[in-house]
Amino acid sequence: MANLGSLVATGASVKVEGLLVAPPVGKKQRIELRLEKVLHVGPVDPAYPIPKTQLSLEVLRDHNHIHLRPRTNMISAIIRIRDALAFATHSFFHENEFRLIHTPIITTSDCEGAGEMFRVTTMVGEGIPQKDGKKIDYAADFFGRQAFLTVSGQLQLETCACAVGDVYTFGPSFRAEHSHTSRHLAEFWMVEPEIVDADIQDVMNWAEAYVKYMSQWLIDKCCDDMELMADKGCIDRLRMVASTPFERISYTEAVKILEEAVKGGKKFDNKVEWGIDLASEHERFLTENEFQKPVIVYNYPKGIKAFYMRLNDDSKTVAAMDVLVPKVGELIGGSQREERYEVIKERILEMGLPLKPYEWYLDLRRFGTVKHSGFGLGFEQCCCLRPALTTLETLFPSQDTQEEQICN
């Protein structure tokens, strides 16, 4: 019915018609197709670089394989897992009566206040005009002012939460951080809910419920794909996350635990002291050694958190929280938002940010302020609950991307 060599070559595309039957006793496969018609054969060049044998992720990152790797069992399983997690995300929030909001990708606001943003401009080809010989003159630019790729949709999301109730967004975010680790990507997707009439305890409850929902969804619907992963303990780890109450400790308690570990002989690459931003090694020690389950750390020092987080009564900490999980570290970051006008205005100035771009944000506190909280989950980090990190770079890489940017 067809040339057998072109039909069975690894990499060929075939469309056939026949009868599915049980194979003869002794054969390894579970089903067999008795061929009746060959409808199409997409022949393959003998130089096809993907063999039948399993390839390591390092080999699949090579430029000779980079555009063909979705055809492998591992990457195709990751694509299906990522799809399942995206569907589960929308299901969770719609079941709980949240409204989906599409927030802007191009913005003039720096949500995190860190300044690590990609600038959007049309002036590069013509040269960058300057004003008074020093400042860049943005009057000639497309938007007439500085514009950036968003680092978060949270600020815009709050405008809708204060009008229609609980909302969420699920879209791309960008960070211009010069950090080539599995925790820092230039482009990633964020899940960000904003919850009205919620304090720090409420947002911790929502974050825990969401992570458990996602984990249970994969257990129920993706076990076949999970079995293709190299880490055979990933399903057990998911079951643990889905069924175990998360530990909750304050930042101060977390630092004390780490300091005691250092006194007991534990060595960390990063110094442990009150006021530091917990490093990945600290987070993993808490989840994998100290508690052996997910941990929520809350009430962080104000100096290491964003301006919009609610200042606690001690004036030293803010009502912020991070969800830490084994093998990953930080999965979710969230907070109760500062709803007091004078306090948040002062915090913006403390961070060295100009007030003018945030006047609309301050209006939310001037005109009918309301208590609200929210969190952000990096979708790629969520996929890290599995042993293979699925990122935009893993699935649709650019040819000139640094290999360090690609997470394993």
Salt bridges, closest charged atoms under 4 A:
GLU17 OE2 - LYS37 NZ 3.98
GLU32 OE1 - LYS27 NZ 3.40
GLU58 OE2 - ARG61 NH1 3.62
ASP62 OD2 - HIS65 ND1 3.91
GLU158 OE1 - ARG365 NH2 2.99
GLU158 OE1 - HIS372 NE2 2.59
GLU177 OE1 - HIS184 NE2 3.44
GLU194 OE2 - ARG337 NE 2.84
GLU208 OE2 - LYS212 NZ 2.97
GLU208 OE1 - ARG248 NH2 3.12
ASP225 OD1 - ARG80 NH2 2.78
ASP231 OD2 - ARG237 NH2 3.12
ASP236 OD1 - ARG239 NH1 3.62
GLU247 OE1 - LYS293 NZ 3.43
GLU260 OE2 - LYS263 NZ 3.66
GLU273 OE1 - LYS271 NZ 3.67
GLU283 OE1 - ARG183 NH1 3.26
GLU288 OE2 - ARG284 NE 2.67
ASP322 OD2 - LYS305 NZ 3.44
GLU338 OE2 - ARG340 NE 2.67
GLU339 OE1 - ARG310 NE 2.94
GLU350 OE1 - ARG347 NH1 3.25
ASP363 OD1 - ARG366 NH1 2.75
GLU380 OE2 - ARG82 NH2 2.78
